[in-house]
Amino acid sequence: MLKNNRIQLIEYQKPHFDTYLIIGLCYLIAILSLYICSVNNTFNIAMAPNIFRHKIVYILYAGYINLVLFLITISLLYPLISSQKRILCAIAMIFFSFVISTGFLYNFFDIKLFTIEGSHFYDVYITSALSSGAFLREINLPKTTLYKIASLIVIVMSIPYLLFYVIEKCKMPQIHLYIRIVIYLLPIPFTIFFYHRWQLLEISRTLPDKCISRHLIKETEVFDEEYLKPNDKSYQHYKVYRNLIKPSILKKKNILIIQIESLRFDYDNDIYMPYLHGLESFSTIKSENSFSSANTTERSIFSLLYGINSAGFDRFQQDSLGSMAFDVLKKAGYKTYGYSASSLKNWLKAGFIFKNFDQYTEFLSPHPYNDDSVMIATLSHEYKNRNRQQSTMYWTFLVSSHHNYYYPPSFEKYKPVMDQSTDFYMESNALEQKKELVINRYKNSVRYDDYNVKKILKIFEKEIKDNNLIVLITGDHGEEFWDHGLIGHSANNLFNCRIHVPLVFHLPGIKPIKYNITSNTEMMPTILDYLGVKDSTLFSFFDYASLLKVKNEENRFIINTGCDFKNQNKACIITNTKKYWITVKDKNVLINKEFLLNDTLTVKSKKDFLLRKKLKQTIYLTYRYLR
């Protein structure tokens, strides 16, 4: 009996505290290796000055956060680790393995996401997207990606157990007491350093872009402006006034709005989109530089249909508040139709926007390009069977140019192309090496968009000839193809490739008007003004005046409030000559970068009166529906 107990005691040797410490350090080294391998791309994308210094700070910060994480975990588990009971030691091992493996996987996927798209998993926009019912369809993750992710999780979770086994079998010597003390004291000087120099609590979201843009770039100028609290309580007045609107429309023209997913301005030409480009002479409002109001779909659609900057999205979403522009049209007898080949109602809680329509339909199948085709066929059928005595508004959303960029095989003119099921998120830097294949696929998809625009306008051909149709065609935002180191559009790097979109805007009977800059947010006020709406109180709720009422274009400016302004506070002021990347924070406007309209980085302007006035107005426009 005693012999059996001795054998059992020899077979089971409880892993000691040093084993956990060694495994934690191994994972920390692995995480730091990931950051070191990706840090060059990360900082080149961010265009941070003093690159070398910031690389070091970045790596130290990543190491600091993960060191604190696993030291806290070990400390909390110490009673279990030191227990003589096998079950408690097993629980400690499982929990410790789970924590450090999860930490490693989070850092691994976050680095991949940032180096591809410039976003982080901790960004509210990303966490909200992950919880959206339409996430898998809109992100277009192929099954192979899901299998790879599942396999990676299994492998990473199993590695700690292998390390436990190897370390215990090798009977590694204990870590010297002084070394333990040094490891545990390491976070203290780092905490003092980061808190004193860069306010630790402000950058606790892991880095890099928040830290880079707000804390490491010391040249950033701060404009301390008086915070313009609207004394009319705009949002509450908006809610009340919607019920007081009286129809005052003098013209009864039908309305057609076509928005196209991820459509860049520079693809609107004779080569890729000859039909759309040929509509330039048809357009009444001619814009050299037409900009979306945001770099994401749901906020851009919100701004166009509401006439309000995308910063107001969150507040209107919270109360599921409708568009006053739609209220005017409906009270004037219009019937409104919405058609989308994308799952928008379930994307980032944007369903409140589409409640505005009397009839709204989404067309969703495994083949987005087919959805566009079915949507147009449905639109054609319902248009032919409409009540011809009733004024109508049609809004359509074409989705083929959404990644992975879809089109029928017959539209594959530009070759070679990447496979339709290419894994964007697991290929990481290897994807950029296939740049030509990716862009060729996009070119083919916009050719298909061009074909679909032609099909839609063919449906309304008679109304166009009879001067009875307002036509608006534009993109929701652009798409970057490593123009500045990234792909996609969600990151708040508000370069032209992400926010500069085509514009065809036809108002029957109006002589052409040329502008240097326009915003999609200006479209709905312009339509209502053209239709003869005279209610000045109504127009005060829009963020911009009608384009038919502009008196001095030189002093004009528009705002792109980026993605998730409520949490990131990043925006872009666009004037007739320059673009300013800014951070709006209560009473402060920080000008982070200054560009010419063609995105050429330039020297920061002096604090001239006109710029200060625009900064004050920016605060007002970005916060009046947010506070």
C-alpha positions, -999 to +999 in steps of 0.1 A: +000+000+000+029+024+009+047+015-023+016+024-044+013+057-026+050+065-033+045+056-070+015+079-072+034+107-056+063+103-080+039+103-110+021+134-100+044+164-094+025+197-090+038+224-114+055+251-093+051+289-095+082+294-116+068+272-143+038+296-147+062+326-147+084+311-174+054+302-196+040+338-192+074+352-202+074+330-233+041+343-243+052+379-237+082+374-259+059+359-286+036+389-285+065+413-286+079+395-316+045+400-334+046+437-327+083+440-338+074+422-371+045+445-378+057+478-362+073+491-394+041+490-414+021+503-384+041+535-380+047+541-417+009+540-421+004+565-393+030+588-408+043+596-373+074+618-369+104+606-350+097+571-362+124+552-343+115+568-309+079+559-314+086+523-324+104+518-291+076+534-271+050+514-290+068+481-283+074+490-246+038+498-242+026+466-258+050+446-235+039+466-205+002+459-209+007+422-214+032+418-186+007+434-162-020+411-175-002+378-169+014+390-135-020+398-122-033+364-134-005+345-117-009+365-085-047+358-083-041+321-090-013+317-065-035+300-038-045+274-064-010+270-078+005+264-043-023+240-034-015+203-027-048+192-044-045+181-079-080+194-089-071+229-078-038+228-096-056+216-128-081+245-125-052+270-121-035+256-152-067+257-173-075+293-163-039+305-167-037+289-202-070+305-212-059+340-201-025+341-218-038+323-249-067+347-252-043+376-247-020+363-275-050+357-299-064+392-293-030+408-300-025+386-331-059+394-347-057+431-336-024+435-353-037+419-385-068+441-385-048+472-380-022+465-406-049+457-432-077+482-425-063+505-398-089+497-372-087+479-338-110+454-321-115+478-292-129+505-315-166+509-308-173+507-345-157+473-348-173+459-316-207+471-328-201+456-362-192+422-347-225+421-328-245+431-359-268+405-374-254+412-408-218+409-398-208+377-416-225+387-449-212+422-450-176+413-440-177+384-465-155+361-445-151+328-465-155+295-447-118+289-451-111+319-428-134+305-401-116+272-403-082+288-400-093+309-371-108+278-353-076+259-360-054+287-347-074+290-315-071+252-308-033+253-315-027+284-293-048+271-265-029+238-265+006+252-264+006+261-227-001+225-218+028+214-239+050+239-222+039+228-188+048+192-197+082+201-212+093+224-184+083+200-156+099+171-174+131+190-179+132+200-142+144+235-149+161+253-120+140+277-099+140+314-108+162+333-084+143+354-059+158+386-070+148+379-106+112+374-095+113+407-076+126+425-106+099+410-129+072+421-104+086+456-100+090+462-137+055+476-142+061+504-117+086+525-136+067+519-168+035+531-152+052+562-139+068+569-174+036+565-194+013+583-169+037+612-165+045+616-202+015+604-221-013+600-195-017+563-191-054+564-185-059+582-218-041+556-239-051+525-222-068+512-253-034+496-265-021+519-292-011+529-319-032+555-336-049+571-306-015+574-289+002+586-321-023+612-331-031+627-297+000+622-275+031+615-295+028+643-321+039+672-300+037+696-329-001+695-329-016+729-324-045+733-300-071+759-306-090+768-274-123+779-286-154+790-267-177+760-267-208+770-286-237+754-267-268+758-289-292+779-269-321+766-291-316+730-280-316+719-316-323+682-311-354+686-289-367+713-313-361+689-342-382+662-326-411+687-319-410+705-352-414+673-372-450+672-361-456+709-370-445+707-406-471+718-432-467+708-468-454+737-488-441+720-519-447+740-551-432+716-577-441+679-578-411+663-594-404+626-588-370+618-572-345+590-580-314+586-557-288+559-565-261+553-540-232+530-549-211+511-524-174+519-520-172+540-552-141+561-556-141+594-575-111+586-597-129+555-612-156+578-626-140+580-661-143+569-697-123+537-690-140+521-660-174+538-659-181+554-693-219+557-689-217+574-655-189+597-667-210+605-698-237+619-674-215+649-665-233+671-691-266+659-677-257+670-641-270+704-629-249+706-598-213+701-610-187+695-583-149+693-588-146+677-554-177+658-541-172+643-506-192+618-486-201+629-450-185+598-435-162+569-445-188+542-436-220+532-453-247+536-426-235+571-415-231+583-451-267+571-460-279+588-428-264+621-437-277+621-473-313+612-463-314+635-432-293+664-443-273+662-410-236+654-405-229+618-395-219+629-360-257+630-353-261+594-362-259+580-327-284+604-311-310+598-339-303+561-336-309+562-299-344+576-303-351+559-336-359+593-350-370+598-386-358+623-412-376+656-413-370+657-451-391+625-454-418+641-433-420+670-457-423+647-487-449+624-471-471+653-460-469+667-495-483+634-508-451+616-519-447+578-516-412+567-507-395+535-518-362+521-507-343+492-523-310+478-511-288+449-523-271+450-489-282+440-454-284+475-440-313+472-415-293+448-393-259+466-398-248+487-368-284+493-356-291+514-387-326+501-391-341+534-379-330+551-412-351+527-433-382+531-413-385+564-431-396+546-463-432+537-470-418+506-486-383+492-481-369+460-495-335+442-491-323+417-517-300+392-501-285+361-516-250+344-516-242+364-548-243+402-543-240+410-580-272+389-585-289+409-558-282+441-577-298+425-608-329+412-589-333+446-571-334+465-604-359+440-619-381+445-589-378+483-591-387+481-628-418+460-621-430+482-592-424+514-611-445+502-640-473+493-616-471+525-596-500+550-589-492+575-617-512+602-599-489+601-569-455+617-566-427+592-557-392+590-544-370+560-551-337+553-533-315+524-545-283+510-531-260+490-554-236+467-536-214+449-562-184+471-556-183+461-519-154+438-511-147+411-522-159+431-553-185+411-573-196+409-609-209+383-634-182+364-652-190+382-685-178+415-669-143+402-661-123+425-685-094+433-663-071+403-655-056+386-636-080+389-606-079+375-571-103+347-564-138+358-552-133+339-520-098+354-512-093+356-475-087+394-468-081+390-430-058+361-427-035+369-456-024+402-440+007+416-457+006+389-483-025+405-496-007+437-506+016+416-528-016+407-548-024+444-552-029+442-589-053+412-586-074+430-559-076+462-579-085+444-611-114+428-593-126+462-581-123+476-617-145+448-630-171+454-602-174+492-609-179+483-646-208+462-635-220+492-613-219+514-644-240+489-663-266+488-635-268+526-633-276+526-670-303+499-665-319+520-637-320+552-657-335+533-686-365+525-664-370+562-658-361+573-694-396+589-702-397+609-670-362+622-676-372+633-711-403+650-697-382+669-672-401+653-644-374+635-625-347+647-600-317+624-604-290+620-578-262+595-582-233+592-558-211+569-537-215+562-500-177+565-495-146+555-513-121+526-510-084+526-503-061+502-521-029+508-502-027+544-515-016+553-480-007+518-466-041+503-460-070+486-478-107+493-472-124+524-458-133+520-421-102+537-405-104+574-399-075+582-423-097+606-443-078+607-475-096+613-508-095+576-517-119+570-488-142+601-489-140+616-524-170+602-544-186+608-579-217+631-581-244+634-608-271+657-596-298+667-621-325+693-612-348+697-642-350+732-656-320+746-636-290+760-654-257+742-644-240+755-613-203+747-606-188+742-572-153+734-561-165+713-531-198+697-521-210+673-495-236+645-497-252+662-466-261+691-488-282+670-512-315+668-493-318+705-484-311+713-521-339+689-532-364+704-508-354+740-519-357+731-555-392+716-549-402+750-535-402+745-497-401+780-481-400+771-444-369+788-430-373+771-396-372+737-414-339+746-432-323+757-399-323+720-388-301+710-417-263+713-412-259+731-446-279+754-468-292+745-502-267+745-530-292+768-548-287+794-521-248+796-519-237+833-522-200+831-515-182+799-523-148+810-512-158+810-475-176+776-478-165+746-459-179+711-453-172+684-427-166+647-429-171+634-394-155+601-400-164+568-384-178+566-349-173+603-341-190+600-307-160+579-294-131+588-317-139+626-322-120+626-355-132+647-385-120+665-415-127+701-424-126+707-461-124+742-476-120+754-511-083+749-510-074+727-480-083+697-459-077+697-421-076+665-401-089+675-367-099+661-333-129+678-317-130+675-280-154+697-261-138+732-262-107+722-281-101+716-318-068+699-325-055+703-360-035+671-365-026+674-402-031+699-430-034+690-467-041+705-500-073+692-516-052+666-535-040+652-502-005+667-504+007+673-469+014+710-463+026+734-436+000+743-410-017+775-415-015+804-391-045+810-367-062+834-391-097+847-384-114+827-411-100+794-399-109+802-363-145+809-374-146+776-392-133+758-361-161+773-340-187+763-366-172+729-367-177+725-330-213+736-334-221+713-363-205+682-348-220+685-313-254+701-317-271+668-322-247+648-301-250+665-267 
